[in-house]
Amino acid sequence: MLDRVTERLGFPSLDHHRRFVAAIAIDAVGSGVFMPVSMLYFLVTTDLSLVQVGAAISVASAVALPAGPLIGGLVDRYGAKRLLLAGNLLQFVGFLAYLVTNGFAGLTLWTVVVAVGRTAFWGSYGNIVAAISQPGEREKWFGFLGALRNVGFAVGGLVSGVAITIGTDAAYFAVVLANAVSYAVAFVLLLAVPPTHTGGHRTPEGAWATVLGDRPYRLLWFTQLVYSTAMMVLNFAMPVYAVTVLGLPGWVTGAVFTINTVMVGFGQGLVVRAMTGHLRWRVLVLTNVVFAASFVVMLGASAGSVVVATAVLLAGAVVYTGGELLGGPVLGALSAEAAPEHLRSRYLSLIQLAWGLAGTVTPVAFAWLLDRGAAPLWLAVAGLTLVGAALAARLGRVLPHAGQRIANRAVMEVL
């Protein structure tokens, strides 16, 4: 019955991977519960200032950046499953420790633990997905799991909204505890995931030199960096733009996130199905063009009344989500398949580094641009995505996997 539903939505058959899928869903709900209160929790339950809380999070992000490539090497050596489990365990421990954290040093330490755990999780995730799926259907899997996480975030966000409304220390403690428990449950479910790599083999000499010297993959990395930067617009630019620049009511920001969640949750599989037969690099070019168009639409919101600005911004959110739906599954599949299997984790750690860099730089960069008005921000990100379109077109000429057509069915891999 469940397989029929997923098939109609354009998602893959779950077969023997239901526990892995359940673990991803539970993890997403737990994360969705905590993310909206990640800073509020410490402001409410401790005597720390906003600056101190922000500094601790920034330090953790900085530490996690170099941890990514290191974890990539460990995954290649010991296997993705072990590092995936270790990542879940570190996050479980870190969130439990948050319940008794009340000082800056403790907050910094445990936020670093959580950040490294999250890096270990995502540094292993792509390998697991590549292992449980077949060449030709990986867009389906990356699209499905991305949509699942998006819905999980939305469900968790509703729960966190209740906690914020209640506003007591106990409500905030319950949120953190629920997130910790979600990692524990996911850990148990992930124990059933079969090993994806025997691990333990000797690391090839010059492994990192091979990875860093792969020029086509380096081009893919820059393409990913542009996409990751565009994806940060939803969290860091749109809310500030809507409230502080356009002066729109708070419900508009909530509506933007609702549109994004609903479109990704229910439309991702259908979009992946519609990609069948199209060349990957062309889909990536279209992704960036759609992003650029959405940013131009959002800039247009600054030229009208509150009613017009609201309508235009929501329309921009629809177009923007279209870019997300197009690019995410293709980049996920392409980054996994274009990497040699014995070095796949090192390669994928670079992709996570792109996400980490975007997440570290964009909050400050977007704020600096917005401080100078609407046009500098939206024209800058539109220009960046047009550069991304040019990179994707070049990618189709230098990376063979980018020149393949999206099959959405299992095919024999050419050895």
C-alpha positions in Angstrom: 0.0 0.0 0.0 2.8 2.4 1.0 4.7 1.6 -2.2 1.7 2.4 -4.3 1.4 5.8 -2.7 5.1 6.6 -3.1 5.0 5.4 -6.7 2.0 7.7 -7.6 4.0 10.6 -6.1 7.0 9.8 -8.3 9.1 8.4 -5.4 11.0 5.1 -5.3 9.9 1.8 -4.0 11.1 1.5 -0.4 11.5 -2.3 -0.5 13.9 -3.3 2.3 14.9 0.3 3.3 11.9 1.2 5.4 13.9 1.5 8.6 16.4 3.8 7.0 13.6 6.0 5.7 11.8 5.9 9.1 15.1 7.0 10.8 15.5 10.0 8.4 11.9 11.0 9.0 12.2 10.8 12.8 15.5 12.7 12.7 13.8 15.4 10.5 10.9 15.9 12.9 13.3 16.2 15.9 15.4 18.7 14.1 12.3 20.6 13.0 11.2 20.8 16.6 14.5 22.4 17.7 15.6 24.6 14.8 13.0 27.4 15.4 14.0 27.7 19.1 17.8 27.0 18.7 18.7 30.4 20.0 15.6 31.2 22.0 16.2 28.1 24.2 19.4 29.4 25.6 18.1 33.0 25.9 15.1 31.7 28.0 16.9 29.0 30.1 20.2 30.7 30.8 21.6 34.1 31.6 23.6 34.3 28.3 23.2 37.2 26.0 22.2 37.1 22.4 25.8 38.0 21.4 27.2 35.1 23.5 24.8 32.6 22.0 25.5 33.7 18.5 29.2 33.6 19.2 29.0 30.0 20.4 27.1 28.9 17.3 29.6 30.7 15.0 32.6 29.0 16.7 30.9 25.6 16.3 30.3 26.3 12.6 33.9 27.3 12.1 35.1 24.1 13.9 32.8 21.9 11.8 34.1 23.2 8.5 37.5 21.4 8.6 35.9 18.4 10.3 34.1 17.6 7.0 37.1 16.5 4.9 38.5 14.7 7.9 35.3 12.7 8.3 35.3 12.0 4.6 38.6 10.1 5.0 37.2 8.2 8.0 34.1 7.1 6.1 36.3 5.8 3.2 38.4 3.9 5.8 35.7 2.6 8.2 32.5 2.7 6.2 29.6 5.0 6.0 27.3 3.2 8.5 29.7 3.5 11.4 30.2 7.3 10.9 26.5 7.7 10.4 25.8 6.0 13.7 28.6 8.0 15.4 27.1 11.2 14.1 23.7 10.4 15.5 25.3 9.4 18.9 27.2 12.6 19.1 24.1 14.7 18.5 22.2 12.7 21.0 24.8 13.3 23.7 25.1 17.0 22.7 21.4 17.7 23.0 21.2 15.8 26.3 24.0 18.0 27.6 22.1 21.1 26.5 19.6 20.3 29.3 22.2 21.1 31.9 24.2 23.8 30.1 24.1 27.3 31.5 27.4 28.9 30.7 29.2 30.1 27.6 32.0 27.5 27.8 29.6 24.7 28.1 27.4 26.0 25.3 30.4 26.3 23.0 31.7 22.8 23.8 28.4 21.0 23.3 27.5 23.0 20.2 30.8 21.9 18.7 29.9 18.3 19.6 26.5 18.7 17.9 28.1 20.4 14.9 30.7 17.7 14.4 28.0 15.0 14.8 25.9 16.7 12.2 28.9 16.9 9.9 29.5 13.1 10.4 25.9 12.4 9.6 25.8 14.4 6.4 29.3 13.2 5.5 27.9 9.6 5.5 24.4 10.2 4.2 25.3 10.5 0.5 27.2 7.2 0.6 24.2 5.4 2.2 21.8 6.7 -0.3 24.1 5.8 -3.2 24.5 2.3 -1.8 20.8 1.6 -1.3 19.8 2.9 -4.7 20.7 1.9 -8.3 22.3 4.0 -11.0 19.5 5.6 -13.0 17.1 6.0 -10.0 19.2 8.1 -7.7 17.4 11.3 -8.5 14.3 9.6 -7.2 16.0 8.7 -3.9 17.7 12.0 -3.2 14.4 13.8 -4.2 12.3 11.5 -2.0 14.5 11.8 1.1 14.8 15.6 0.6 11.0 15.9 0.5 10.6 13.6 3.5 13.0 15.8 5.6 11.2 18.9 4.5 7.8 17.5 5.7 9.5 16.4 8.9 10.9 19.9 9.5 7.4 21.3 9.0 5.8 18.9 11.5 8.5 19.6 14.0 8.1 23.3 13.4 4.4 23.1 14.4 5.4 21.4 17.7 8.0 24.0 18.4 5.4 26.7 17.8 3.4 25.3 20.7 6.4 25.4 22.9 7.1 29.0 22.0 3.5 29.9 22.7 3.7 28.3 26.1 7.0 30.0 26.7 8.0 28.3 30.0 11.4 26.8 30.8 9.7 23.4 30.9 8.3 23.8 27.4 11.7 24.6 26.0 13.3 21.7 27.9 10.7 19.4 26.4 11.7 20.6 22.9 15.4 19.8 23.5 14.6 16.4 25.1 12.3 15.5 22.2 15.1 16.3 19.7 17.6 14.2 21.7 15.2 11.2 21.8 14.7 11.5 18.1 18.4 10.9 17.6 18.3 7.9 19.9 15.4 6.3 18.1 17.0 7.0 14.7 20.2 5.4 16.0 18.4 2.2 16.8 16.7 2.1 13.4 19.9 2.8 11.6 21.5 -0.3 13.3 19.5 -2.3 10.8 21.0 -0.6 7.8 23.4 -3.0 6.1 27.0 -2.0 5.9 27.6 0.0 2.7 31.4 -0.4 2.7 33.6 -3.1 4.2 36.0 -0.4 5.4 39.4 -1.1 7.0 41.3 -1.1 3.7 44.5 0.8 3.3 44.0 4.4 2.2 45.5 4.8 -1.3 48.5 7.0 -1.5 47.8 10.5 -2.6 44.0 10.0 -2.0 43.4 13.7 -1.3 45.6 14.7 -4.2 43.4 12.7 -6.5 40.3 14.3 -5.1 41.6 17.9 -5.2 43.1 17.3 -8.6 39.9 16.2 -10.2 39.1 19.3 -12.3 35.6 18.2 -13.5 34.5 17.5 -10.0 36.0 20.8 -8.9 33.7 22.4 -11.4 30.8 20.4 -9.9 31.8 21.7 -6.5 31.5 25.3 -7.6 28.1 24.5 -9.2 27.1 23.1 -5.8 28.4 26.1 -4.0 26.1 28.4 -6.1 23.1 26.2 -5.4 23.9 26.0 -1.7 24.2 29.8 -1.5 20.8 30.2 -3.3 19.3 27.7 -0.9 20.3 29.9 2.1 18.0 32.7 0.7 14.9 31.1 2.2 16.2 31.0 5.8 18.4 34.1 5.9 17.3 36.6 3.4 13.5 36.3 2.8 12.4 36.7 6.4 14.5 39.8 7.0 13.5 41.3 3.6 9.8 40.7 4.2 9.7 42.2 7.7 12.4 44.9 7.9 12.6 46.1 4.2 9.0 45.6 3.0 7.3 46.0 6.4 5.0 43.0 5.8 3.2 41.3 8.7 4.8 38.3 10.3 2.3 35.8 8.8 3.8 36.4 5.3 7.1 34.8 6.4 5.2 31.8 7.7 3.3 31.6 4.4 6.6 31.6 2.4 7.8 28.6 4.5 4.5 26.9 4.1 4.5 27.2 0.3 8.0 25.9 0.2 7.2 22.9 2.5 4.1 21.9 0.7 5.6 22.2 -2.8 8.7 20.2 -1.9 6.8 17.6 0.2 4.2 16.8 -2.4 5.8 18.0 -5.7 9.3 16.7 -5.5 8.6 13.3 -6.8 6.4 14.6 -9.6 9.1 17.0 -10.7 11.7 14.2 -10.7 9.4 12.1 -12.8 9.0 15.0 -15.3 12.8 15.1 -15.6 12.9 11.7 -17.2 14.9 11.7 -20.4 16.4 15.2 -19.9 20.1 15.8 -19.7 21.3 16.5 -16.2 23.4 19.5 -17.0 20.4 21.1 -18.8 18.3 20.6 -15.7 21.0 22.4 -13.7 21.1 25.3 -16.1 17.3 25.6 -15.8 17.6 25.4 -12.0 19.8 28.5 -11.9 17.7 30.4 -14.4 14.6 29.7 -12.3 16.4 30.9 -9.2 17.5 34.1 -11.0 14.0 34.7 -12.1 12.6 34.3 -8.6 15.1 36.8 -7.2 14.0 39.4 -9.9 10.4 38.8 -8.9 11.3 39.3 -5.2 13.1 42.6 -6.1 9.8 43.7 -7.7 8.0 43.3 -4.4 9.8 46.5 -3.2 8.1 48.6 -5.8 4.4 48.2 -4.6 2.0 48.6 -1.8 1.8 46.1 1.1 -0.8 44.1 -0.6 1.1 44.0 -3.9 4.4 43.3 -2.1 2.8 40.4 -0.3 1.4 38.9 -3.5 4.7 39.4 -5.4 6.8 37.9 -2.6 4.6 34.8 -2.4 4.8 34.4 -6.1 8.5 34.7 -5.9 8.5 32.0 -3.2 6.7 29.7 -5.7 9.2 30.3 -8.4 12.1 30.0 -6.0 10.9 26.6 -4.8 10.8 25.5 -8.4 14.5 26.0 -8.5 15.0 23.9 -5.4 12.8 21.1 -6.8 14.9 20.9 -10.0 18.4 21.2 -8.6 18.5 19.2 -5.4 17.9 15.6 -6.7 20.2 16.1 -9.7 23.1 17.5 -7.7 22.7 14.8 -5.0 22.8 12.0 -7.6 25.5 13.6 -9.7 27.9 14.3 -6.8 27.6 10.6 -5.6 27.9 9.0 -9.0 30.8 11.2 -10.4 33.0 10.2 -7.5 35.1 6.9 -7.6 33.5 4.5 -5.2 36.7 3.9 -3.1 37.1 7.7 -2.6 33.4 8.6 -2.6 33.3 9.9 1.0 36.2 12.2 0.4 34.5 13.6 -2.7 31.2 14.0 -0.9 32.9 15.7 2.1 33.8 18.5 -0.4 30.1 18.8 -1.3 29.3 19.1 2.4 32.0 21.7 2.7 30.2 23.8 0.0 27.0 23.7 2.2 29.1 24.6 5.3 30.7 27.5 3.6 27.4 28.8 2.3 25.8 28.5 5.7 28.7 30.3 7.4 29.1 33.2 4.9 25.6 34.0 3.7 24.1 35.3 7.0 26.6 38.0 7.2 26.8 38.6 3.4 23.0 38.8 3.0 22.7 41.2 6.0 25.4 43.4 4.6 23.7 43.6 1.2 20.2 44.1 2.7 21.6 47.0 4.8 22.2 48.7 1.5 18.7 48.2 0.1 16.7 45.6 -1.8 18.5 45.9 -5.2 22.0 45.0 -4.0 20.9 41.7 -2.5 18.6 40.5 -5.2 20.7 41.6 -8.1 23.8 40.0 -6.4 22.2 36.6 -5.9 20.5 36.7 -9.4 24.0 37.4 -10.9 25.5 34.6 -8.9 22.9 32.1 -10.1 23.5 33.1 -13.7 27.1 32.3 -13.2 25.9 29.0 -11.8 24.0 28.4 -15.1 27.2 29.0 -17.1 29.1 26.6 -14.8 26.4 23.9 -15.3 26.6 24.3 -19.1 30.4 23.9 -18.9 29.9 20.9 -16.6 27.9 19.1 -19.4 31.0 19.2 -21.6 33.7 18.1 -19.1 31.9 15.7 -16.7 30.5 12.6 -18.4 27.9 11.9 -15.7 26.5 15.4 -16.2 25.9 14.6 -19.8 23.7 11.6 -19.0 19.9 11.6 -19.3 17.8 11.1 -16.2 16.4 7.6 -16.4 14.4 7.3 -13.2 14.7 3.5 -13.4 17.5 1.2 -12.4 20.1 0.6 -15.1 23.2 -1.5 -15.3 26.3 0.4 -14.3 29.1 0.4 -16.8 32.3 -0.8 -15.2 
